[in-house]
């Protein structure tokens, strides 16, 4: 077979490039600069720092986070609340979150950010901001976290009502009052080798807001109290089942003024800050 001179010339030019392509290393996958993760959960109760926000009833919750490889992230998280008009509007909590996570070492991470608590459709004066910082360290199967969250003085966490009777009647005793709040906490987790189970424990302490704010919102409803929990996660693929025993040192008497606004407990029964066994199922994606 005869080859034309032009074809021979083209072939001779392409040969070096073909050889270079064969010698070039295989292209590796480069991880994306931005990652998206999220979760959806159903829980037997929504406990915020030991106090039920859903009147000891079930809650549907979910969140999504967008993370940049620099360590910066933004996210949102939401849950239904008690259905007695406590927070106004949709009786829904919507948290907007932004922060930065820095790797201090192979086993330590510092996370700083801000959470903006919103109640869609409710009064604007119930929304508030809370900066936070937490330090996490790992040692083998154990993970320990120490955190602090401080909400500066804001109307949403001021004591607008002197007692539950005023809150039930919608009568502001101290309209426009402002307060701040400090929450310190520690978490521990231990993965049990050879099992899908991780044992978990938590303890936290609140100082600051002492009473109910506008629309009966409260971060630390008695001003100074402890909350704690102990439990375990069981994980299968992207599903996690959690069982936890949760409690506070808020007495039934101290919690009584919460009932007219926080729950259906106007009949005097139940303590939404009392001990409970909480179960939740979370799907991560």
Order of alpha helices (4+ residues) and beta strands (2+ residues): alpha-beta-beta-beta-beta-beta-beta-beta-beta-beta-alpha-beta-beta-beta-beta-alpha-alpha-beta
